[in-house]
Amino acid sequence: MEPTAEQKKIIDLDEDTIVIANPGTGKTTTLAFKVIKLLKENVEPEDILCITYTEKAKREMYEAIRDNTNGEILESVLLRINIHTFHSFAYHYLLDGGQISGNVIGNNILRYAILQSFEKNNVFNYQRSYLIDDIVPKVENAIRYIKNFGITPEKIDLAKLEAEVQNLHDETKSTYSMEEMITFSKKFVDVYKDYEGTKNEQIDYADMLLMFTEKYSGRKYKHVLVDEMQDMNEIEASIVKNIYENLFLVGDSKQAIFGFQGGSIKNFADFTKICKPMYLSENKRSTQEILDYAKDFFLANTLYPTQYEKELKDFRSRESGPKPEIFVTEAPYVKILDVINQNRDKKIGVVTRTNYSIIEISKFLDAYDVKYISTSAQATTAQAREEISKFLKGIISDDMKDKIPAFFTYFSPNSIEKAFSLSEEYRKTKSITLHPIYQAGSKLTKADLDQLFNNVIMPICVARGPEWLSTAHSVKNQIDEYLSLITPSLTGLFDFISIVEESRVESNVDSQVTLTTVHKAKGRSFDIVLYLPTSKKRTSFVDTTVTAILHANGFDVEDELIEEGLRVDFVSLTRAKERLIVLPNDSNSGGYQIDNRSTVTIDNTDKKEQEVQVSTDFRLSEAYSLFVAGDVQEAQALLSGTDDWLEQKIHAYFANLDHLSHSAIITDPYLFFKRRILGMQSSAKFAGGGLGREFGIAFHPAIKKVLDNDAKVDDYDGNLKKALENAMKGITELEQKFPGLKFDKAEKEVNIDLSSITDYTGDLKFTGKIDAVFKHDAGTLLVDWKTDKKATSEHKQQLAAYKKAYSIQEKIPEDEIQTCVVYVSLRGSINTGKFDLFVDHAGNHNFFRTFEGHLKKILEWIDNPNKFIEAFTAMNEIEPLFEILKSKLVKT
């Protein structure tokens, strides 16, 4: 292929050049032509350095050079060209110079160190699962981001940081107080320091670039060429400035979408001052209608139209086609499915902004057996990881609370019916005979784990599909990484499995449909693009802290980040070759409509149409698990049997109920099934110094002992002592409101006919325990102690039920009974040391009516268990256990 006229004009320049390359105009090809021209001018290949950002881009750059030589340059010559990513260039220089050992710490270790530091410094009062899934990845990215500016912990002035936080944070627009934000910003620095301290003289990828800028004393290359230079961060820009004699840069600031990794269009602007700007405008990808739409959309929304009008003035194509379509619907997945089915001969790209959207779309397409490839995790990836972890925990742990959930996974050597029976038996007897696979427990060795993966997990994942197998390999690699680097523990192992960054090998499988995020779509094109834009994310407390750190160190990035959302849109729109369909929601649809450049369709398809219905028969999976375990006879029996056992179990459960307590009033059918029928309790743990469910369990017997004069508050210590002190202060406060207040009874039991509190004719009892009963001059006070971090009205419903039950049991008029919830450990989401008391009185709201409404739902299920089954099968959950159970209850 020969260069076009505009490409030839660019590559013939003999001065430092920055090529502003509009989408689809051949950035990498132009760079390749420049390299070829230099080689033909007898420049030695060793004097040429080409730099890009990923191994994939590095490979594509070499292929572009090779494929455009027309055989005129020997491949042995081409192989002598220096083609690197920034990281590989720095790595080889430092390694060859003996500056590093060769081991570079990956992001998984960074994430794990962050979690450990959060817990050591008692930073949050959140569930650990939320920390692992949401906050740790954000903080990991934040640390890498600020490090790309050369900011290390010792360079952060805490006084300046606090002043910047006070300037940036608006309490009226946030759920976090100023005190919480200042506390977090300082603890963020502590976490950063802790991470740096855990590396044991090893380096991470940002360290490597920083070290390179300090240590580099090598030669300057005669010719340095950089592709996608709009993604260059501060450190990378300084590297380029120190290594070139002649510079050739290719990029497009309109496509700068990696700001979250430190990419800075400020660097782009700086290089335009020392390089001659040239333009690539002839698009070889899209139709003119798509280009006109993308151009007008960008110019209508940018704050800098004058600058970009010049770049886009000649943005053109030789192809024509239909105008882009703005399709406004509540059911975008249905539209995606329709387009796929109607265009079987086309390559289709479904482009989203987030991995979460890909997971949701993949779940929908899976239900319709649509084949696709994905550039990020699919719904099945999360399922597979959860199932493998749950099974492994049951194998390794000695705790039956971990083993019972493992019985219900695909990997367990038993049927679901058998798992159900084992769960029931253990609940009744606290003793069951375990399958040999569960008996090793914590004595399991690494060799045992290897055998478990080879003989059980891998074969079953092969049967479940490539995503499951890929996930199994990933989990196995993570276990090996954890065991080789860290002193192992059961909790640590499963934290590490949960916390790691999903690593995906790009699929080589050819597929009609590709699901991709915008960031993974760079360099790709599709005949048809379906783009699902989303509203701009709210600024998180982590973002505010990062901005404050940058400000405190003299960096201001808001101006360039403010339009990153627009640049994300622009990249997405210009991936389409023939047809572009934008699927905005109602709230942002207007912004995508461009007069005379697009058509608009308002679709009335109900959102419920994209809800996924499970209809899989999982008996084959169960039978295969039994076969893998060597139980051929039970596998055959399972396949020849029926699935009505589960329906019978549900009917039997409701028929055998003789009482209800407040904890049984769960109106979510699947949660009711897990908690009440299976007896699976929540395993959620908190990262706030043990202030989770276990703290509440410890507090209640302690306050009973104190009230019964069997112990003193000073007999306890730590947070438990603080909570008890707050409880006693609460009683003092109540004494002011209720003259003559005297303690009467702790953990007062109530046991009455359920028919006495609601419209019910059966013989069920309503039972429960009231935390504390007090008498006073005007009547009785019922107190419920709570260790929650925030107050909620839900507890008043419980007290309203107990009030009515106590009134009936003790034959005391309800109007002589008062209730209140006493919160003894209120604290913020970010731990500031706050540990507050709040006495919440019932007020005039009829909380019993709300409780009674929920109670009647449970009574309806008891009266007719088929109503429960109907409600259960109408639900949609992505948990494998739910899907299996639903498949056994859905009537075909």
N, C-alpha and C positions, 0 to 999 in steps of 0.2 A: 504494500500500500504506500502511496506517495502522500506527502503532506499537502494539506490544502493551501490556498494562497495566504490565508491569515496565519496558518501555522508556519509557513515558510518565512513570512515576514518576521515572525517572532524568533525562530531558531537562527536566523541569519544575523541577529544583533550580536555585536561583540562587546557588550557592556553588561553590567549587573542588571538583571531583569526580574521583575515580578509579574507573572502572568495571572491576570484576573480572569478565571475560567468559569463561565456560566455553566449550569448543569448540562450534562450530556454533550459537552463540546470537545471532549477528549483531552482531559488534563494529563493523564498518565501517558497517553500516546504522544502528546506534544513533548513531554519530558524525554520519552524514548527517542524521538526524532532528534532532539538536541544532543543526546549522548551519541547517537549514531554519527551525527555530523562531526562531533569532536573526534571520534575514532578515525573517521575518514580524513581528518585534518592532521592525523598522526599524533594525536594526544595519547600518551601511554594510558592504558586502562587503569593502572595502579594510581594514576593521578586524578582519577574521577571518583568522587564519593557521592552516592545516591542515598538519600535518607527518607524513610517513610515511618509509619506508626505501628503496623502489625505484621506478623509473619505472612499472613495471607497477602497483604498489600506488597510486601517485599517480593514474594513469588510472582505476583502479577506484574510487577515492575520489570523483573528480569524477562518474563515471557513477552512483554510488550516490546522490549528492546530486541530480543532474539527474532520475534516474528516479523518485525519491520525492517530487518537488514536485507531481506530478499536473498539470503544466502551469500551476501557479499563479504561478510565478516565471519571468520572462523569462530565456532563456539568456544574453542580453547582461549580465544582472545576475550570473548564476552565474560567468561568465567573469572577473569582476572579483575573485572570491575568490582569496586567496593560497593556492595549494596547492603544496607543495614537498616534496622530500626534504630531509634535513638538509644534504646536500652542495649541492643546487641553491640552497637558501636562502642558504648561506654564500657560494657562488660569485657569485651575482648581486649581493650586497651588496658584496663585495670588488672585483668587476669594475667596478661602477658608481662605486665610490669611488676607482678608479685604484690600488688596492692590489696587484692582480695583472694580468698581461698577458693572461690568458685561457687560457694553456697549462697543463694539469695533467698531471703525469707519471703514467702508468699503471703497473700492477703488472708488466708485461713488462720495463720498464726496471729496476725494482727487482730483479727476479729475475736479470737479466743482470749487474747491478752486484754482486750477491751472489756469483755464480759467479766473476766476475773477481777479487773480493776474496779469495775462498777460495784461488784459485791464486796470487795475489800474496803472500798471507800464509802459503802452504804449510800450510793448516789440516789437511787430511785425507790419509790414505793409502788412498783408495778409488778404484775405477774412476770415471771422469768420468761415465759413464752413470748410475751410482747417485747421484752428487751431483745430476745434472740431474733425474732422475726422482723422487727421494725427499727428499734433504736440502734442496736449494734451496727447493722449495715450502714445506717446514716452517719454514725460517728466515725466508722472506719473510712468512709468516703471523705468525710470532713477532714480527718487527719491527713490523708493522702493529698487532699486538695490544698490545704494551707502549706504543706511541705513542698509542694510544687512551686511555691513562691519563695522557697528558701527559709521559711519560718519554722524554727525548731523551738522546743519548749523554753530554753533559756533566753530566747529572744522575745518572749511575751511578758510585757510589763503588766502586772496584775492591777495596779492602780489605773493605768490607762485603759485596760480592758473593762474594768468596772464602769468607768466614766462613759465609754462607748456603748456599753449595754444600757445604761440609764438613758442615753440619748436615743437609742434605736428602739427599745422595747415600749410598746403601747399596751398597758394593762387592760384598756377598754376593749381591745380586739384580740385578747388572748385568754386562755384558761389558766395561765401561769402568772403568779404575782411577780413583782419586781424583785422581791427577796429570793424567790425561787430561781429567777433568771440569773441573778448575780451569783448565787450559790452554784448553779450548774456551770456557769462559765469558768469559775475557779476550779471546780472539780474536773471539768474537761481538760484543763491544763495538767491536773494531777494524773488523769488517765493517760494523757499523752506522754508524760514523764515515765509512768509505769511501763508503758509499751516500750519506750526507748530503753528502759532498764532491763527488759526481759530478753533482749536480743543477744546478750552475751558476746559482744564484739562482732556479731554477724551484721549484715546490712540488708535493707529492703530495697525495692526498685528506686524509690525516690532518693534514698541515701546514695545509691550508685551514681545517679546523675549529679548530685551535689558534690560527691567525692571527685567525679570526673572533672568538674569545673575547677576544683581546687588543685588537682594533681596533674592536669594535662599540660605537657610540655613538648608534645609532638609537633610534627610539621604541619604547615597549612597546605591544604589540598588545592591544586591548581583550579579545579572545578568542583564545586559543591552544588548539588541539585536536590531540592526538597519538594516532595509531593504533599498535597493536602496541608499546606503550611498554615492555613487558618486555624488549625487545631494545636498550634505550637504554644507551649506554656512558657513561663518566665525563664526557667532553667534551660529548656531546649533552645530558646531564642539566644541566650547567652552563649551556649555551646556553638551554635551556627556562626555567630559573630566572631568567634575565636579561631575558626578552623578553615576559613575560605580565603582564596585569592580572587576567584571569580564566582559569582553567585547567580543561580537560576532557581527561582522559586515559583511554584505553581499552587494556586488555591483560589478560594472564593469566600470572602467574609460573609456572604449571604447564606453560606452553608456551614457556618461555624456553630456546631451544636454540641460540642463537648466542653462547654464551660464548666460543667460539674467536675471535670478532670483537670481543670486549670488552664484549658485552652483559652487564649486571649486574642481577641481581634485588635487589641491595642498593639500587639506585636505586628500584626498585619499592617496597621497604619504606620508603625515605625519603619518597617522595611520599605514601604512605598516612598519614603523620604530619601532612601539611599539607593533605590533601584528604579529603573525605568518601568513604569506601568505599561503593560500591553494587554489587549483584550482578546478573548476567545468568545465568539458569539454565535457561531453556526452549530446548532444542535443537531446531533445525528441520532437522537433517540425518540423524541416526542413529536406529535403533530403540532402544527402552528396554533391550533385552537387551545391545546393544553398549555403551550408556552404563553400565549396571550393572557389566558386566565391567571396563570401563576405570576406573571409579570405585574398585571394590574392589581392582583391581590396583595402582592408584596408592597408595591408603591403606595397603595391606599392605606396601608397600616404602619409603614415605617415612619420614624421620627426624622429620618434623613433622606427625603425623596430626591433632593438635588444631587447628592452623592451617587445614589443608586440609579437614577435615571440615565446617567452617562454610561454606567456599566450595562444596563439593560436595553439601551437604545436600539441596538441592532440584533437583539436576541431573536433568532429566526430558525425556521425549519423548512425543509423542502416537501414535507408531508402534510396532509390535511386529514381531518376526521370530524367526529361529532364534538359538539361543545361539552365540556365537563358538566356532570349532573350532580346537583345538590339534592340528596334524597333524605328528607326529614321523616324519621320514623321512631316509634318507641321500641321497635323490634328489628334492630340492624342486623342481627345474626340471621334472621329469616331472609333478608335481602341478600346477604352474602351467599347463603345456600342457593338461592334462586339463580344468582349470577354464575355460580360454579356449575350448576346443572345445565344452564343454557349455553355455556361456552366451554364445552369439553375439549375443544381444539386450541384453547388459548392458555397462555401462562398467566396465572392470576396471583397478585400479591395483595394480601390483607395486611395493611400497615397500621400499627397502633403506637401510642406513646408509651405504654407501660407493659411490663411483663404480665401484670395481673389481667389485663384485657386479653392477652394471648391465651392465658389459662382458661378464661371464661369462654372464649370463642372455640378453643380446642375441645372443651367439654361438650359444647353444642354439636360441633361437627362429628365428634366421636359417636354421638348418639345416632347420627344418620350415616355412619360408616363411610364418611368422606376421607379419602386418603390425602395426606398433606405432609409437608415437612415444616419444621419450626426452627427459628434461630434462637429460641429461648425455651424455658421450661414449659411443658404442657401440663394439663390437669393431671394426667396419669403420672407425671414425675413426682408431684407432691404426694399423691396417693402411695406410690411405690416406696418412697423414702419413709413415710409414716408407718407403713406396714412392716417394712424391714426393721426399722428401729424398734417398733413395738414387740416384734418377735424376738429380736436379739436381747432386748431388756428382760423379757420373760425367761430367756435361756440363761443369761448371766446372773441375774439378780437372785438372791435367796428369799426375797419378799413375795408372798403370794399375791399381794396387790399388783405386782408387776407381771406375775405369771398368768393370772386369769385373763387379762386382756389379750395376751399372746395366744391363748387357746382359740381366739376368734379370728386370727389372721389366716391368710392363704397358706402360710408355710407350716402351720401347726399340723402334726400327724394325727389329726382327728377331724371328724365331720363337725359342722356347726351344731348339729343336734347333740353330739357328744360334748362339745364345749359348753352348751347350755346346761346339760346334766351335771358336768363337773362343777360349774359355777354354783348351781343350786345345792349340790352336795356339800361343797365347802362352806357355803353360807350357814347350812344347818349344823354341820359336824365339826367345822374348822380342821378337817383332815381328809385328804384324798390321796389316792395312789397316783403318783406322777409317771408319765411316760419317761423312759430313760433319757430322752433328749433334754428333759428339763431338770435332771437330777444333779448335774455337775455344778450348776450355780457359779459362785464366784471362784471356784477352783478351775474354771475353764482356762485353758492355755491358748496362746496365739495359734499353735498348731491345731488345736481343737476348732478354733474359729475358722481357720483356713479350710478345714475339712467340712465344717458346717456350710460354708459358702459353696464349696465345690459339689457337695452331695445333696444339698437341700435347696438353698436359696437360688443359686444360679439355674438349676434345671426348671424350677417353677417359674422363674422370671423369663426364661426362654419361652415357655408356654404362654406367658401373658403378653409377650410382644417386645419389640426393640426398646421402647422407652423404659420398661421395667428392667430389662437386662442392662441397659446403659446406666440406670440408676444404681443397680446392684454393684456394678463395677466401680462406680463413683464412691458408694458407701464403703466398699472394701478398701479402696485406695485411701479414703479418709481415716479409716481405722488404722491402717498401716502407718500413715503419717502421724497420727496422734500417738501411737505406741512407740514410735521411733524418736519422738521429740520431747515428750512430756511424761512426767511421772503419772502413771495412769490411775484413774479412779472410775467407778461406775458412772457417777454423775458427770464427771468431766468428759468421759467418752461420748455420752449421748448429747451433751452440750455441743461438743465439737462436731458431731454428725449433723446436728440441727443448724449450726451457725455458719457452716462453710458456704463460700460463694459457689453457686452452681457453675460447674465447668462443662461446657458443651463442645464436642467436636463437630465441626460443620459437616452436615450430611452431604454425601456424594450422590445420594439417590435422586434420580430425576423425578420430579413430581409436578403435576399441573398446578397445585396450590401451595403457596408458601405463606406462612404466618410469620411476621417479623415486626420488631419494633423499628421505629424510625432510625435509631442509631445503628442498628444492624443492617438497615436497608441502604446505607451509603455504598455507592459503587454498584448497586443492583438496578435492574429494570424489569418491568413486567408488561405484557400486552395490556392487561387491565389491572388497575389499582383501585382497591376499595380502602379508603382512608377513614379511620375513626378518630377524629380529633377529640380531645378532652379539655375541660376548662383548666385554667391555670391553677396549679397547686398553691395552697396557702403556705406562707412562710412558716417553717417549723422553728421551734426553740433552738434546734441545732443550727439552722441557717442563720438565725440572729447572732448566735455566738461566733460562728465563723466570720460573718461580716464584721463583727466587733473586733475580732483578732486582726483581720486584714486592715481595718481602719487604724487600729492601735500601732500597726507596723508600717503605715504610710501607703497602703494600697486601697484604691477605690475602684471597685469592679461593677458597681450597680449599673452604670451607664451602658456597659456592653452586655450585661446579663438581662437587662430589661426587655430586649428584643429577641432573646433566645427562643421564646415560644413561637414568634413569627418565623424565625429561621427554620425551626422544626417543621412548621407547616410547609414552607417553601421546598424543603428537601423532600417531604412526602409527596407533594403535588407533582414534582418533576421526576418521580420514578416511573410514571405512566408513559407508555409508548403510544397506544391507540385510543384508550378510553380511560377516563378518570371519573370515579364516583366518590363523592364526599358524603359521609354519613354522620352529620352533626346531630346533637340532641336539640330539643326545642330552645334551650337557653342560649345556645351559641350559634344557631343556624343562620341568623341574619348576617353575621360577620363573614360568612362564606359565599354569600350571594353577590355576584358581580353583574350588573346590568350589561346585557348584550354579550357577555362572555360565558354565561352558564345558564342551564335550565334548572327549574325547581320542581320537585315532585313532593307533595304532601301525602304521606302514606298513613292509612288508618289502621294498620295491622296492630292488634292488641299485643302488649308486651308479654302477656302470658303465652303467646305462640312460640316464644323462644325458650320457654322453660323445658328442661330436659326430663324426659320420662325414662325410667329404667325398666327394661323388659328382658334382661339377660337371664338365662338359666345358668346358675353358678354350680350346679351339681357336677359338671365335668371338672371344674377347677378343684372342688373338694375331693372328688375321686382321684384326680391326678396327685394331689398332696398325699393322700393315703397310699397310692401306688409308689410314690417316691420314698415314703416311709417304710415300704415293704409289706403293707397290710393290704394284700390283693383281695382277700376275701371280703373285708369290709368295704373296699372300693366297689366291688361288684354288687354287694348288697345295697349300697347307696344308689347306684345307677338304676337298679331295678325297683327301688322303692318310690314312695311319693313324698311330697313336702308338706303334707297337712299336719305334721307334728307341731310346727310352730304355731299354727292357728289354735291347735288344741291346748298348747302351753299357755297361750294368752287367755283363752277362755277359763282354763283352770286357775290361773293366777287371780283373776277378778272374782271367780266363784268362791275362792278360799279366803278372801279378805274378811277380817272380822273387826278391823278398826282403821281409822285414818288419823294421821297427825298432820300438822301444818306442813311438814317437810314433804308429804306425799302429794301436796296440791301443786302439781307440775303440769301445765297445760300444753307444753310442747311434747307431742307424742314420742318422738325419738329420744328426747332427754328423759321422759318418764320411763321408757323402756330400759334405757341404760341404768338409770339410778334405782328404779323400783323393782323391775322384773328381773334384770340381770344382777343388780346389786353392785354395779360399777360406780365407785365414787370418784369425784374429780381429783385428779393428781396435780392440779395447778399449784405451783409454788411461787412465792413472792421473792423479790430481790431486795426487800427492805428490811434487812436484818432479822429475818425470820418472822416478820409481821404478816403472815398469811393465816390460813385456816388453822395451822398448828398453834398459832399464838392465841386464837380464840379458844381452842380446846384447852390450853393451859390456864387461861384466865378464869374460866367459869368455876372450876373446882377451888381455885385460889380465893376468889371473892366469897365463895360459900364458907370456906374455913374461917376467913376473917370475920364475916357476919355472925357465924356460930361461935365466935370466940375460941376457935381451935387453933388459930394462928394470928400473927400480927403482920401488918404491912412490912415492917422492918425485917421480917423473916425472908423476904424476897429481894431480888436485886434486878438491875437492868431495866429493860422496857416493861417487864411484868410489874415491877415495883412502881414505876411511873403510872401505869394504868390503874393499879390498885389505889394509889394516892388520888388520882383523878376520880375514881369511884367514890372515895370517902368525901372528897370535896363536893361531888354531886349530891350525896346524901345531905350534907350541910346546906347546900342550896335548896334542896327539897324541904328541909325543916323550916326554912323561912316562908315557903309557900303553903305548907301544910302544918299548921300548929299541932303540937302533940304527936308528931310523927315518931313511931316506934317500929323497929324491925320485928317482923312476925315469923317469916318462914322463907328459907331459900330452896329453890328447885321444888316448888309446890306442884304436885301432880294433879292434873285434872283428867277425869274419865267419866264421860257422860254419853247418853244416847244421842247419836247424830240427829235423830228426828226431832230433838228438842231445840235445835238451833236453826233448822232449815226445813223446807218442804220436802220431806223424805219419809217413806213408810217402812224402810227396812230395819234391820236390827244391828247395823254397824255402830261402833262406838267412835267418839272423837276423843283423842287422848293428846296429852302434851305436858310440858313442864314450864311453869312460870319461873323466871330467874329469881325474882325476889318479891315478897309480899310485905307491905308495910301497913300498919294501922295508924290512923290519926283522928283528931277530934271529930271530923265531919264524915269519916268513912274509911275506905280502903284504897291503897295505891299499889298498882301492879307495875313493876319495873322490869324492863328488858335491857340487859347489858350488851353493848355492841363494841367490837374492836375494829370495825370498818374504818377505812381512811376517810370516807366521805359519808355524810348523812343521806338517807334515802327514805322515801315514804313507804317502801315495801314492808319494813318492819312494823309499821303502824297497823298494817292489815293483820299481821300475826297477833299483835296485842289485842286488836279488836275482837278477834275470834276467842282468844283466851279470856277476855273480859266477859263475854257472853257465857262462856262455859263455866267460868268461876262463879258468876252470878247464879247460874242454875244449880251448880253443885253445892254451893255454900248457902243458897237461899238468901242472897243479899240483893236488893234492888240495884239494877244497873246504874241508876243515877247517883248511887252512893259509892260508885267505884270510878276512880280515875286511873289513867295509864300514862306512862312516859317511857321513851327510849333514852337511855343514858349512854352516849358515845364517850368512851374513855381513852381513845387514842387517835383522834382526828389528826391527819397529817396531809401534807401536800403530795403531789405526784413526784416532785423533786424534794429530796430529804434535806430540809433546812434545820432540823432539830426540833421542829414544831411537833408537839404531842399534846393536843388540846382536849378539853372537856366541853361537851355540849349536851344540855338536857333538853330534849325535844318532846314537848307535850302534845297530846293527841289533837287538841283543837276541836272545831265543830264539824269537820268533814266526816262523812259516814264511810269509814274505811271498811266496816264489816260488809257493806253492800258489794264492794269490789272483791273481797275475799269470797263471799257467797257465790258470786258469778263464776269464779274459778272452781269453787267446790262443786257446783252443779255440773260443770263439764266432766269432772272426774266421776261423779255419780251417774252421769249419762253413759260413760264407758263401762262402769260396773253393771249397770242395768242391761246394757247391750254391748258386749265386747266387739261386735262387728263395727260399731261406730268408731271405736278406737282404731281398728284395723283400717277403716276407710280414711280416717284422719292421717294415719301413719303413711299409707301408700300415696296420699295426695301430696306428701312433702317431697322436697328435692334437696338432698345432701350429697356431698361428694365423698364422704367417708366410705371406704370399702365395706365395712361392717353393715352400714345402713343399706348399701346397694344389694348386698347378699340377702339381708333380711327382707327387704322389699321384694326382691325377686321371688321369694318363697311365699309371699302373701298376696301378690298380684294375681288375680284370676285371669287365665288366658282363655 
